[in-house]
Amino acid sequence: MAEAILEVFRGDRQGGKTEQYRVPVAPGMVVLDAIHYIQGHLAPDLAVRWNCKAAKCGSCSAEVNGRPRLMCKTRMDALPPDKPITVFPMKSFPILKDLVTDVSWNYKVNKKIPPFTPRPGTDWKVYQEDVDRVQEFRKCIECFLCQNVCHVLRDHDKFEQFAGPRFFVRVAGLEMHPVDGKSRAQLLRDELGLGFCNITKCCTEVCPEEIHITDNAIIPLKERVVDQFYDPILMLVRKIRGADKDLK
């Protein structure tokens, strides 16, 4: 049976190092299988978060060969066979132990977003094209790979000023709902830091659900913020109507 060498990070918030393990490789094996082999036969104290092993829970996010991925969706035979496979925890979040990171910050951000708020007196008539537009955003499994790869968080540490791609996806799903009547443009501008995103599409590239985060969520939200706060014609109309005070 073929073997693979895995270099797995072992440590905690105080520091750590990689440990090397030899793992037998079977057909169809994924990286999470290899991690489970290490747990079962070589290092029973190895910490890893996982749940469904079907790429639907988002729990087993890690960095495999330097790329944010779901370990359960990363096949061993898709990785270079002549080099060790490196497995590290997500870089953008604090390490708890080994491959497990503290992602609780994301849930604090989520609480800032006003929930679905239907317009008063709506007749709840929804067309299929409207459903199709927002359905994509419901596919998010909250693996937080997009948060991990985003340079605003990963390299510039803007956790206090920037919500990250996952929550722009959530806001987009609410803002584009045909029945929702709540404007979240000011929240996007002032608290969620939408302006920090320079649309590099790195979040889209790592999304395991293939959500078009940049094109279908972030750019349309940027357009809404610009329309509401920076369009000179609309600003003049609002000033004439005395509506500027509603936007402050």
C-alpha positions as CSV (number, residue, x, y, z in Angstrom):
1,M,0.0,0.0,0.0
2,A,1.2,3.5,-0.9
3,E,2.2,5.8,1.9
4,A,2.0,9.6,2.4
5,I,4.0,11.8,4.7
6,L,1.9,14.4,6.6
7,E,3.5,17.3,8.4
8,V,0.9,18.4,10.9
9,F,1.0,21.4,13.2
10,R,1.0,20.5,16.9
11,G,0.7,23.2,19.5
12,D,-1.4,25.9,21.1
13,R,-1.5,29.6,21.6
14,Q,1.9,29.6,23.2
15,G,3.5,28.1,20.1
16,G,4.2,24.8,18.5
17,K,5.9,22.9,15.6
18,T,5.1,20.4,12.9
19,E,5.3,16.7,13.5
20,Q,5.8,14.2,10.7
21,Y,3.6,11.1,10.3
22,R,3.6,8.3,7.8
23,V,0.1,7.3,6.7
24,P,-1.0,4.5,4.4
25,V,-3.1,5.8,1.5
26,A,-6.1,3.9,0.2
27,P,-8.1,4.7,-3.0
28,G,-10.6,7.6,-2.4
29,M,-8.9,8.7,0.8
30,V,-9.2,12.4,1.8
31,V,-7.0,14.4,4.2
32,L,-9.4,14.0,7.0
33,D,-9.1,10.2,6.7
34,A,-5.3,10.6,7.1
35,I,-5.8,12.8,10.2
36,H,-8.1,10.2,11.7
37,Y,-5.5,7.5,11.0
38,I,-3.0,9.6,12.9
39,Q,-5.4,10.0,15.8
40,G,-6.2,6.3,15.9
41,H,-2.7,4.9,15.5
42,L,0.0,7.5,16.0
43,A,-1.1,10.4,18.1
44,P,-4.3,10.0,19.9
45,D,-4.0,13.5,21.5
46,L,-4.1,15.2,18.1
47,A,-7.0,17.8,18.2
48,V,-9.1,18.3,15.1
49,R,-12.6,19.6,14.6
50,W,-14.9,17.7,12.3
51,N,-18.5,16.5,12.1
52,C,-20.3,15.3,8.9
53,K,-17.3,14.3,6.7
54,A,-19.5,15.2,3.8
55,A,-18.5,18.8,3.1
56,K,-21.7,20.2,4.6
57,C,-20.9,21.2,8.1
58,G,-17.8,23.4,7.6
59,S,-16.1,22.0,10.7
60,C,-12.9,20.6,9.3
61,S,-11.5,23.7,7.8
62,A,-7.7,23.8,7.7
63,E,-4.8,24.9,5.5
64,V,-3.5,22.0,3.4
65,N,-0.3,22.7,1.5
66,G,-0.8,26.3,2.3
67,R,-4.3,26.6,0.9
68,P,-7.5,27.0,3.0
69,R,-9.6,23.9,2.4
70,L,-12.1,21.5,3.9
71,M,-10.0,18.4,4.8
72,C,-13.0,16.1,4.1
73,K,-13.2,17.5,0.5
74,T,-9.5,17.3,-0.2
75,R,-8.5,14.0,-1.9
76,M,-5.1,12.6,-1.1
77,D,-4.6,11.6,-4.8
78,A,-5.1,15.3,-5.8
79,L,-2.0,16.4,-3.9
80,P,1.6,16.1,-5.1
81,P,2.6,12.5,-4.2
82,D,6.4,13.2,-4.0
83,K,6.2,15.9,-1.3
84,P,5.0,15.9,2.3
85,I,1.4,17.2,2.8
86,T,1.4,20.1,5.3
87,V,-1.7,20.5,7.5
88,F,-2.0,23.7,9.5
89,P,-4.9,25.4,11.4
90,M,-6.6,28.4,9.9
91,K,-4.2,31.3,10.2
92,S,-6.7,34.1,10.8
93,F,-8.1,32.8,14.0
94,P,-6.5,32.1,17.4
95,I,-5.3,28.5,17.9
96,L,-6.8,26.5,20.7
97,K,-4.9,23.3,20.1
98,D,-3.3,21.7,17.1
99,L,-5.7,22.1,14.2
100,V,-8.6,23.6,16.2
101,T,-9.1,27.4,16.1
102,D,-11.3,29.7,18.0
103,V,-13.9,31.0,15.5
104,S,-16.2,32.6,18.1
105,W,-15.5,36.1,16.8
106,N,-17.6,35.3,13.7
107,Y,-20.7,34.7,15.9
108,K,-20.3,38.1,17.5
109,V,-20.2,39.8,14.1
110,N,-23.4,37.8,13.1
111,K,-25.3,39.4,16.0
112,K,-24.8,42.9,14.6
113,I,-26.8,42.1,11.5
114,P,-30.5,42.9,11.7
115,P,-32.6,39.9,10.9
116,F,-35.1,39.4,8.1
117,T,-37.6,42.3,8.3
118,P,-40.6,42.1,6.0
119,R,-42.1,45.3,4.6
120,P,-45.3,46.4,6.3
121,G,-48.4,45.3,4.4
122,T,-46.4,43.0,2.0
123,D,-48.5,40.5,0.0
124,W,-45.7,37.9,0.1
125,K,-45.8,37.4,-3.6
126,V,-42.3,36.1,-4.6
127,Y,-41.2,35.3,-8.2
128,Q,-38.9,32.5,-9.1
129,E,-36.2,34.8,-10.4
130,D,-36.1,36.5,-7.0
131,V,-35.8,33.2,-5.2
132,D,-33.0,32.2,-7.6
133,R,-31.1,35.3,-6.8
134,V,-30.9,34.8,-3.1
135,Q,-30.8,31.0,-3.0
136,E,-27.1,30.9,-3.7
137,F,-26.3,32.7,-0.5
138,R,-28.3,30.0,1.5
139,K,-25.7,27.5,0.5
140,C,-23.1,28.8,2.9
141,I,-22.0,26.2,5.4
142,E,-20.0,28.6,7.6
143,C,-16.7,26.9,7.2
144,F,-15.1,30.4,7.5
145,L,-12.5,29.6,4.8
146,C,-13.4,32.9,3.1
147,Q,-12.9,34.7,6.4
148,N,-9.5,32.9,6.8
149,V,-8.2,33.8,3.4
150,C,-9.4,37.4,3.3
151,H,-6.3,39.6,3.5
152,V,-8.2,42.3,5.4
153,L,-8.5,39.9,8.3
154,R,-5.5,37.6,7.6
155,D,-2.8,40.2,7.0
156,H,-4.2,43.5,8.3
157,D,-6.0,42.2,11.5
158,K,-9.1,44.5,10.9
159,F,-11.3,42.4,13.1
160,E,-12.8,45.4,14.9
161,Q,-13.6,47.2,11.7
162,F,-14.4,44.5,9.1
163,A,-17.1,41.8,9.0
164,G,-15.6,39.6,6.3
165,P,-17.0,37.8,3.2
166,R,-19.2,35.3,5.1
167,F,-21.3,38.1,6.6
168,F,-21.5,40.1,3.4
169,V,-23.0,37.0,2.0
170,R,-25.5,36.9,4.8
171,V,-26.4,40.6,4.4
172,A,-26.7,40.1,0.6
173,G,-29.2,37.3,1.2
174,L,-31.3,39.7,3.3
175,E,-30.9,42.8,1.3
176,M,-31.9,41.1,-2.0
177,H,-34.8,39.2,-0.5
178,P,-37.9,40.6,-2.4
179,V,-39.9,41.0,0.7
180,D,-37.3,42.4,3.1
181,G,-37.8,46.1,3.8
182,K,-34.8,46.8,6.1
183,S,-31.8,48.8,4.7
184,R,-28.5,47.7,6.0
185,A,-26.4,50.1,3.9
186,Q,-25.4,52.3,6.8
187,L,-24.4,49.2,8.8
188,L,-22.3,48.0,5.9
189,R,-20.5,51.3,5.6
190,D,-20.0,52.3,9.3
191,E,-19.7,49.0,11.3
192,L,-19.1,46.1,8.9
193,G,-16.4,47.9,6.9
194,L,-17.5,46.9,3.4
195,G,-15.2,49.6,2.0
196,F,-12.1,47.7,3.1
197,C,-12.8,45.0,0.6
198,N,-10.9,45.6,-2.7
199,I,-12.5,42.7,-4.5
200,T,-9.5,40.4,-5.0
201,K,-11.9,37.4,-5.2
202,C,-9.7,35.3,-2.9
203,C,-12.8,34.4,-0.9
204,T,-14.6,33.2,-4.0
205,E,-11.7,31.0,-4.9
206,V,-11.7,29.0,-1.7
207,C,-15.5,28.7,-1.2
208,P,-16.4,24.9,-1.1
209,E,-20.0,25.7,-2.1
210,E,-18.8,27.7,-5.1
211,I,-20.7,30.8,-4.1
212,H,-19.8,33.8,-6.2
213,I,-19.1,35.9,-3.1
214,T,-17.4,38.8,-4.8
215,D,-19.5,39.2,-8.0
216,N,-23.0,38.3,-6.6
217,A,-22.8,39.6,-3.0
218,I,-20.0,42.1,-2.3
219,I,-20.1,44.1,-5.5
220,P,-23.9,44.6,-5.4
221,L,-23.7,45.6,-1.8
222,K,-21.0,48.1,-2.6
223,E,-23.2,49.5,-5.3
224,R,-26.1,49.9,-2.8
225,V,-23.8,51.8,-0.4
226,V,-22.6,54.1,-3.1
227,D,-26.2,54.7,-4.3
228,Q,-27.4,55.6,-0.9
229,F,-24.5,57.7,0.4
230,Y,-22.3,58.9,-2.5
231,D,-24.5,59.3,-5.6
232,P,-24.6,63.1,-6.1
233,I,-28.0,63.1,-7.9
234,L,-29.6,61.0,-5.2
235,M,-28.0,63.2,-2.5
236,L,-29.5,66.3,-4.1
237,V,-32.9,64.7,-4.3
238,R,-32.8,63.6,-0.6
239,K,-31.6,67.1,0.4
240,I,-34.6,68.7,-1.5
241,R,-37.0,66.2,0.1
242,G,-35.4,66.6,3.5
243,A,-34.5,63.0,3.8
244,D,-30.7,63.4,4.5
245,K,-31.4,63.2,8.2
246,D,-32.7,59.6,7.8
247,L,-29.3,58.5,6.6
248,K,-27.2,59.8,9.5
